[in-house]
Structures are given as C-alpha cells and as structure tokens.
Amino acid sequence: MSATHSETQSKASSGVAISTAVAERVSTATDTPVLELPPLQAAIDPDVLDALVGGRTTTASVTFRYAGCVVTVRADRTIEVLTE
C-alpha cells in the first residue's frame, strides 16, 4: 500500500493574518472546510505565528503538524503544506 502525499506552496497576501492564511491553505489541501479543522492553537500559538511574519527577519521559518499536514511558514509569508 503506498501513501499519497501532495505539496502546495504559496505566499499569503499581506492583508490576511498568517494564521488565517495557514488555516485556509490547509483547508484547501485537505478538502476540509475551515470550520471543520481542529483549532490552530492545538498545533501552534497563532500569535507567535503572526509575529514571525511581522518581525524584522526575512529568513526565519517554522514547521509544525496541523490537521494531518506538515506546514512550513516562512517570514516572507510563504506557506508550504504537505499532506501526509
């Protein structure tokens, strides 16, 4: 039995909180409505995540598991979602 994985990568628009954009990207990747996803704070502190992209560094990134996905967020607002 082989596992199916898919990866998406995109930049979040500057007018949207990165924590909101993560939930939207995971929703799309998993074909699950946002309101049916587990709370993001169960995986990572959304305030810390939002601060990552609001900081002065452009090289920081964080990777975490959320809703059956591995999510990487970079300071330049790039979000990668790998479904497991």
C-alpha positions as a printed Julia matrix, in Angstrom:
84×3 Matrix{Float64}:
   0.0    0.0    0.0
   1.54   3.34  -0.98
   0.82   6.64   0.69
  -0.27   9.63  -1.31
   1.34  12.95  -0.49
   0.82  16.33  -2.06
   2.58  19.62  -1.54
   1.4   23.14  -2.17
   3.31  26.36  -1.76
   2.05  29.92  -1.99
   2.52  33.36  -0.49
  -0.17  34.76   1.75
  -1.42  38.22   0.88
  -0.28  40.96   3.22
  -3.84  41.87   4.22
  -4.52  38.5    5.86
  -3.13  37.26   9.2
  -0.71  34.43   8.51
  -2.56  32.2   10.99
  -5.76  32.7    8.96
  -3.89  32.01   5.73
  -2.49  28.76   7.17
  -5.99  27.53   8.03
  -7.2   28.45   4.54
  -4.28  26.66   2.83
  -4.71  23.51   4.94
  -8.45  23.61   4.27
  -7.77  23.66   0.53
  -5.06  20.98   0.68
  -7.21  18.59   2.7
 -10.54  19.46   1.09
 -11.92  20.17   4.56
 -13.96  23.27   5.4
 -12.01  25.66   7.64
 -14.62  25.4   10.39
 -14.19  21.61  10.47
 -10.41  21.8   11.02
  -9.09  21.44  14.56
  -8.23  24.73  16.29
  -4.87  26.01  15.03
  -3.81  26.75  18.6
  -3.78  23.0   19.25
  -0.74  22.85  16.93
   0.95  26.25  17.38
   0.33  29.58  19.07
  -1.29  31.74  16.34
   0.08  34.94  17.9
   3.64  33.61  17.65
   2.98  32.58  14.07
   1.64  36.04  13.2
   4.68  37.63  14.91
   7.02  35.53  12.78
   5.94  37.28   9.6
   5.61  40.66  11.29
   9.2   40.63  12.54
  12.28  42.18  11.05
  13.93  38.98   9.9
  13.31  37.61   6.44
  14.96  34.23   6.92
  13.02  32.75   9.84
  10.71  29.79   9.35
   8.68  27.39  11.47
   7.44  23.89  10.65
   4.65  22.14  12.53
   2.0   19.44  12.11
  -1.61  20.52  11.73
  -4.7   18.59  10.64
  -2.74  15.73   9.09
  -0.34  18.07   7.28
   3.19  19.3    7.73
   3.08  23.09   7.44
   6.09  25.37   6.96
   5.67  29.12   7.27
   8.48  31.47   6.27
   8.93  35.08   7.33
   8.36  36.18   3.71
   4.75  34.85   4.06
   5.4   31.69   2.05
   3.28  28.79   3.28
   4.05  25.2    2.3
   1.55  22.45   3.07
   2.5   18.79   2.71
  -0.38  16.39   3.19
   0.57  13.13   4.85
